[in-house]
Amino acid sequence: MIAEERTDLKISATLDNRGSDCASGFVRLLELVDSLAPGEILQVLSTDRVSRRELRDWAARSGNTLLESRVTGPLWRREYHFLIRKEGS
């Protein structure tokens, strides 16, 4: 599913993991989420197709909210963009 880009949200931090696999960016993801205050939004950029499932599952387990999961680019150069809101304390 390809969705329109949201412009109504203020992004607090960006994790650009394009060109790396999901596992290598996961530690950085955890560090960035830890540094955010509840309600702040993290943008994640990836070229790893597995990131769609991994980030959806992680958000559900961690109690954070996956606000958006978007696919961009042609089939041979796909990118996956996510917006995650930190919840709780």
RORO-410066 format. One line per 4 residues: number of its first residue (from 1); their letters; for each residue x, y, z of N, C-alpha, C, O, CB. Coordinates in nm, 2 decimals, padded with zeros to 4 digits, always signed. Each point is the difference from the previous one (the first is absolute). Glycine has a CB too. Example, Ala and Ser with C-alpha at 12.3 -4.5 7.8 and 13.67 -1.06 7.14 Angstrom:
1	as	+01.32,-00.57,+00.78,-00.09,+00.12,+00.00,+00.09,+00.12,+00.00,+00.10,+00.00,+00.07,-00.29,-00.12,+00.05  +00.15,+00.23,-00.19,+00.09,+00.11,+00.00,-00.08,+00.11,+00.08,+00.05,+00.11,+00.01,+00.07,-00.17,-00.23
//
This chain:
1	miae	+00.08,-00.12,+00.00,-00.08,+00.12,+00.00,+00.09,+00.12,+00.00,+00.09,+00.01,+00.08,-00.28,-00.13,+00.04  +00.16,+00.22,-00.21,+00.08,+00.12,+00.00,-00.10,+00.11,+00.05,-00.10,+00.02,-00.06,+00.25,-00.10,-00.14  -00.10,+00.15,+00.30,-00.08,+00.11,+00.06,+00.06,+00.13,-00.03,+00.12,+00.01,-00.03,-00.19,-00.17,+00.21  -00.01,+00.26,-00.16,+00.05,+00.14,-00.01,+00.08,+00.04,+00.12,-00.02,-00.06,+00.11,-00.18,+00.12,-00.24
5	ertd	+00.30,+00.02,+00.11,+00.08,+00.05,+00.11,-00.07,+00.09,+00.09,-00.08,+00.09,-00.05,+00.28,-00.11,-00.10  -00.19,+00.00,+00.28,-00.07,+00.09,+00.10,+00.09,+00.12,+00.02,+00.12,-00.01,+00.03,-00.24,-00.19,+00.08  +00.05,+00.31,-00.10,+00.07,+00.13,+00.02,-00.05,+00.06,+00.13,+00.04,+00.11,+00.04,+00.00,-00.08,-00.28  -00.13,-00.10,+00.31,-00.07,+00.06,+00.12,+00.08,-00.04,+00.13,-00.05,+00.04,+00.10,-00.17,-00.04,-00.22
9	lkis	+00.33,-00.07,+00.11,+00.07,-00.04,+00.12,+00.14,+00.06,+00.00,+00.06,+00.02,-00.10,-00.19,-00.24,+00.10  +00.17,+00.25,+00.13,+00.13,+00.05,+00.02,+00.10,-00.12,+00.03,-00.02,-00.06,+00.10,-00.07,+00.29,-00.02  +00.18,-00.25,-00.17,+00.10,-00.11,+00.03,+00.11,+00.05,+00.09,+00.06,+00.10,-00.03,-00.11,-00.20,-00.20  +00.07,+00.02,+00.34,+00.10,+00.04,+00.10,+00.14,-00.05,-00.04,+00.10,+00.06,+00.03,-00.28,-00.06,+00.14
13	atld	+00.19,-00.12,-00.23,+00.13,-00.06,-00.03,-00.02,-00.09,-00.12,-00.11,-00.05,-00.03,+00.19,+00.06,+00.27  +00.03,-00.04,-00.32,-00.01,-00.09,-00.12,+00.11,-00.10,+00.02,+00.12,+00.03,+00.03,-00.21,+00.16,-00.18  +00.06,-00.31,+00.12,+00.09,-00.11,-00.01,+00.01,-00.04,-00.15,-00.10,-00.06,-00.05,+00.06,-00.03,+00.29  +00.15,+00.12,-00.31,+00.01,-00.04,-00.14,+00.08,-00.13,-00.01,+00.13,+00.00,+00.02,-00.13,+00.25,-00.09
17	nrgs	-00.07,-00.35,+00.06,+00.06,-00.14,-00.01,+00.00,-00.05,-00.14,+00.02,-00.12,-00.02,-00.09,+00.08,+00.25  +00.06,+00.13,-00.33,+00.00,-00.05,-00.14,+00.14,-00.06,-00.03,+00.10,+00.06,+00.03,-00.27,+00.12,-00.10  +00.16,-00.29,+00.00,+00.13,-00.07,-00.04,+00.05,-00.09,+00.10,+00.10,-00.08,-00.03,-00.05,+00.28,-00.10  -00.11,-00.21,+00.25,+00.04,-00.10,+00.10,-00.12,-00.09,+00.03,-00.12,+00.03,-00.04,+00.28,+00.14,+00.14
21	dcas	-00.13,-00.28,-00.04,-00.11,-00.09,+00.03,-00.07,+00.05,+00.13,+00.06,+00.08,+00.08,+00.05,-00.28,-00.19  -00.23,+00.15,+00.13,-00.08,+00.04,+00.12,+00.08,-00.03,+00.13,-00.01,+00.09,+00.09,-00.20,-00.13,-00.22  +00.27,-00.07,+00.14,+00.07,-00.04,+00.13,+00.11,+00.11,+00.04,+00.01,+00.03,+00.11,-00.06,-00.27,-00.16  +00.12,+00.28,-00.05,+00.11,+00.10,+00.03,-00.05,+00.13,+00.05,+00.07,+00.07,+00.08,+00.07,-00.18,-00.25
25	gfvr	-00.26,+00.15,+00.13,-00.06,+00.13,+00.05,-00.08,-00.02,+00.12,-00.04,+00.11,+00.06,+00.04,-00.04,-00.29  -00.02,-00.19,+00.28,-00.09,-00.02,+00.11,+00.05,+00.06,+00.13,-00.07,+00.06,+00.08,-00.01,-00.26,-00.19  +00.21,+00.19,+00.13,+00.06,+00.05,+00.12,-00.01,+00.16,+00.00,-00.03,+00.06,+00.10,+00.19,-00.26,-00.08  -00.13,+00.25,-00.14,-00.02,+00.15,-00.01,-00.14,+00.04,+00.02,-00.03,+00.11,+00.06,+00.22,-00.10,-00.22
29	llel	-00.28,-00.09,+00.11,-00.15,+00.03,+00.02,-00.03,+00.01,+00.15,-00.06,+00.09,+00.05,+00.01,-00.21,-00.26  +00.10,+00.02,+00.29,-00.03,-00.01,+00.14,+00.06,+00.12,+00.07,-00.06,+00.06,+00.09,+00.06,-00.31,-00.10  +00.13,+00.29,-00.03,+00.06,+00.12,+00.06,-00.08,+00.13,-00.03,-00.01,+00.08,+00.09,+00.24,-00.20,-00.11  -00.27,+00.13,-00.10,-00.07,+00.12,-00.04,-00.14,+00.01,+00.07,-00.04,+00.11,+00.05,+00.15,-00.11,-00.27
33	vdsl	-00.18,-00.11,+00.23,-00.13,+00.00,+00.07,+00.02,+00.03,+00.15,-00.08,+00.08,+00.06,-00.01,-00.25,-00.23  +00.20,+00.12,+00.23,+00.03,+00.03,+00.14,+00.02,+00.15,+00.02,-00.03,+00.05,+00.11,+00.13,-00.28,-00.08  -00.04,+00.30,-00.13,+00.03,+00.14,+00.02,-00.12,+00.09,-00.03,+00.01,+00.12,+00.03,+00.22,-00.18,-00.10  -00.34,+00.00,+00.02,-00.12,+00.08,-00.02,-00.09,+00.02,+00.12,+00.00,-00.09,+00.08,+00.01,+00.02,-00.32
37	apge	-00.08,+00.18,+00.25,-00.10,+00.01,+00.10,-00.13,-00.06,-00.05,-00.02,-00.01,-00.12,+00.13,+00.22,+00.21  -00.20,-00.25,+00.00,-00.13,-00.06,-00.04,-00.07,+00.11,-00.09,+00.00,+00.12,+00.03,-00.02,-00.26,+00.18  -00.04,+00.09,-00.32,-00.07,+00.09,-00.09,+00.09,+00.04,-00.12,-00.05,+00.04,-00.10,-00.09,+00.04,+00.29  +00.27,-00.09,-00.18,+00.09,+00.04,-00.11,+00.00,-00.11,-00.11,-00.04,-00.12,+00.03,+00.18,+00.25,+00.13
41	ilqv	-00.11,-00.09,-00.28,-00.01,-00.09,-00.11,+00.13,-00.02,-00.07,+00.08,+00.09,-00.02,-00.31,-00.01,-00.02  +00.26,-00.21,+00.02,+00.12,-00.05,-00.07,-00.04,-00.04,-00.14,-00.09,-00.07,-00.02,+00.20,-00.01,+00.24  -00.03,+00.13,-00.32,-00.01,-00.04,-00.14,+00.11,-00.11,-00.02,+00.11,+00.03,+00.03,-00.21,+00.20,-00.11  +00.06,-00.34,+00.02,+00.10,-00.10,-00.04,-00.01,-00.02,-00.15,-00.10,-00.02,-00.06,+00.08,-00.10,+00.29
45	lstd	+00.14,+00.12,-00.29,+00.01,-00.02,-00.15,+00.08,-00.13,-00.02,+00.11,-00.01,+00.06,-00.12,+00.26,-00.11  -00.04,-00.33,-00.04,+00.07,-00.13,-00.02,-00.02,-00.05,-00.14,-00.09,+00.04,-00.07,+00.05,-00.10,+00.31  +00.13,-00.02,-00.28,-00.01,-00.07,-00.13,-00.02,-00.15,+00.02,-00.01,-00.08,-00.10,+00.16,+00.25,-00.01  -00.16,-00.22,+00.23,-00.02,-00.14,+00.04,-00.15,-00.03,+00.00,-00.07,+00.05,+00.09,+00.29,-00.05,+00.04
49	rvsr	-00.26,-00.08,-00.22,-00.15,-00.03,-00.01,-00.05,-00.07,+00.13,-00.12,+00.01,+00.03,+00.15,-00.03,-00.28  +00.06,-00.05,+00.32,-00.04,-00.06,+00.13,-00.03,+00.10,+00.11,-00.08,-00.03,+00.09,+00.22,-00.17,-00.15  -00.10,+00.32,+00.04,-00.02,+00.11,+00.10,-00.15,+00.02,+00.02,-00.04,+00.04,+00.11,+00.26,+00.07,-00.17  -00.30,-00.13,-00.04,-00.15,+00.02,+00.01,-00.05,-00.08,+00.11,-00.08,+00.04,+00.09,+00.06,+00.01,-00.33
53	relr	+00.05,-00.18,+00.24,-00.05,-00.09,+00.10,+00.07,+00.02,+00.13,-00.07,+00.00,+00.11,+00.02,-00.17,-00.29  +00.18,+00.18,+00.18,+00.08,+00.02,+00.12,-00.05,+00.12,+00.08,-00.02,-00.01,+00.12,+00.22,-00.10,-00.23  -00.21,+00.23,+00.05,-00.04,+00.12,+00.07,-00.14,-00.01,+00.05,-00.03,+00.05,+00.11,+00.19,+00.08,-00.25  -00.25,-00.19,+00.06,-00.14,-00.01,+00.04,-00.01,-00.09,+00.13,-00.06,+00.04,+00.10,-00.01,-00.01,-00.34
57	dwaa	+00.14,-00.14,+00.24,+00.00,-00.09,+00.11,+00.07,+00.06,+00.12,-00.05,-00.01,+00.11,+00.05,-00.18,-00.26  +00.11,+00.26,+00.13,+00.08,+00.06,+00.11,-00.09,+00.11,+00.07,-00.01,+00.01,+00.12,+00.23,-00.06,-00.24  -00.29,+00.13,+00.04,-00.08,+00.11,+00.05,-00.11,-00.06,+00.09,-00.03,+00.05,+00.10,+00.08,+00.10,-00.30  -00.11,-00.26,+00.15,-00.11,-00.06,+00.08,+00.05,-00.06,+00.13,-00.06,+00.02,+00.10,-00.05,-00.07,-00.32
61	rsgn	+00.23,-00.01,+00.22,+00.06,-00.06,+00.12,+00.05,+00.11,+00.10,-00.01,-00.02,+00.12,+00.07,-00.18,-00.25  -00.01,+00.31,+00.07,+00.06,+00.10,+00.09,-00.10,+00.10,+00.05,+00.03,+00.08,+00.09,+00.18,-00.11,-00.22  -00.33,+00.03,+00.08,-00.10,+00.10,+00.05,+00.01,+00.13,-00.07,-00.07,+00.09,+00.04,+00.07,-00.20,+00.17  +00.08,+00.12,-00.31,+00.01,+00.13,-00.08,-00.10,-00.02,-00.12,-00.05,-00.10,-00.03,+00.29,+00.14,+00.10
65	tlle	-00.27,+00.08,-00.13,-00.10,+00.00,-00.11,+00.06,+00.02,-00.14,+00.07,+00.10,-00.02,-00.23,-00.01,+00.19  +00.14,-00.19,-00.26,+00.04,+00.02,-00.13,-00.11,+00.08,-00.07,-00.11,-00.05,-00.03,+00.24,-00.17,+00.03  -00.10,+00.35,-00.03,-00.09,+00.09,-00.06,-00.02,-00.02,-00.15,-00.10,+00.02,-00.05,+00.16,+00.14,+00.24  +00.05,-00.19,-00.25,+00.00,-00.01,-00.14,+00.11,-00.10,-00.05,+00.11,-00.01,+00.06,-00.19,+00.25,-00.08
69	srvt	+00.04,-00.31,-00.08,+00.09,-00.10,-00.07,-00.02,+00.03,-00.15,-00.11,-00.03,-00.05,+00.11,-00.15,+00.24  +00.10,+00.23,-00.26,-00.01,+00.04,-00.14,+00.11,-00.06,-00.08,+00.11,-00.01,+00.04,-00.22,+00.22,+00.03  +00.07,-00.25,-00.20,+00.09,-00.05,-00.09,+00.02,+00.10,-00.11,-00.10,+00.05,-00.06,+00.03,-00.29,+00.11  +00.19,+00.27,-00.09,+00.03,+00.09,-00.11,+00.10,-00.06,-00.10,+00.07,-00.09,+00.04,-00.12,+00.29,+00.12
73	gplw	+00.06,-00.14,-00.27,+00.10,-00.04,-00.10,-00.05,-00.11,-00.09,-00.09,-00.07,+00.03,+00.26,+00.15,+00.13  -00.10,-00.10,-00.27,-00.03,-00.11,-00.09,+00.04,-00.14,+00.06,+00.08,+00.00,+00.10,-00.04,+00.16,-00.30  -00.09,-00.26,+00.14,+00.02,-00.14,+00.06,+00.15,-00.03,+00.02,+00.03,-00.06,+00.10,-00.24,-00.01,-00.22  +00.30,+00.11,+00.03,+00.14,-00.03,+00.01,+00.07,+00.09,+00.10,+00.12,-00.02,+00.02,-00.13,-00.06,-00.25
77	rrey	-00.05,+00.18,+00.28,+00.06,+00.09,+00.10,-00.10,+00.05,+00.10,-00.02,+00.12,+00.03,+00.18,-00.05,-00.20  -00.22,-00.17,+00.24,-00.11,+00.03,+00.10,+00.06,+00.07,+00.12,+00.11,-00.04,+00.04,-00.24,-00.15,-00.13  +00.06,+00.27,+00.15,+00.03,+00.06,+00.13,-00.12,-00.02,+00.09,-00.12,+00.01,-00.05,+00.29,+00.16,-00.04  -00.15,-00.18,+00.22,-00.11,-00.02,+00.10,+00.02,+00.11,+00.10,+00.11,+00.02,+00.06,-00.12,-00.27,-00.10
81	hfli	-00.09,+00.33,+00.06,+00.00,+00.11,+00.09,-00.10,-00.02,+00.11,-00.12,-00.04,-00.03,+00.19,+00.20,-00.16  -00.03,-00.13,+00.31,-00.09,-00.03,+00.12,+00.00,+00.12,+00.09,+00.10,+00.08,+00.01,-00.05,-00.32,-00.02  -00.16,+00.27,+00.07,-00.01,+00.09,+00.11,-00.05,-00.07,+00.13,-00.10,-00.07,+00.00,+00.05,+00.26,-00.17  +00.13,-00.17,+00.27,-00.03,-00.07,+00.13,-00.01,+00.10,+00.11,+00.09,+00.08,+00.02,+00.03,-00.29,-00.10
85	rkeg	-00.23,+00.21,+00.15,-00.01,+00.09,+00.12,+00.03,-00.08,+00.12,-00.05,-00.10,+00.03,-00.13,+00.23,-00.15  +00.27,-00.07,+00.20,+00.04,-00.06,+00.13,-00.12,+00.02,+00.10,-00.05,+00.11,+00.01,+00.30,-00.06,-00.05  -00.28,-00.15,+00.10,-00.11,+00.00,+00.10,+00.06,-00.02,+00.14,+00.11,-00.03,+00.02,-00.28,-00.06,-00.19  +00.09,+00.11,+00.27,+00.04,-00.02,+00.14,+00.10,+00.09,+00.05,+00.02,+00.11,-00.04,-00.08,-00.34,+00.00
89	s	+00.14,+00.18,+00.14,+00.10,+00.08,+00.06,+00.14,-00.05,-00.03,+00.10,+00.06,+00.05,-00.26,+00.00,+00.13
//
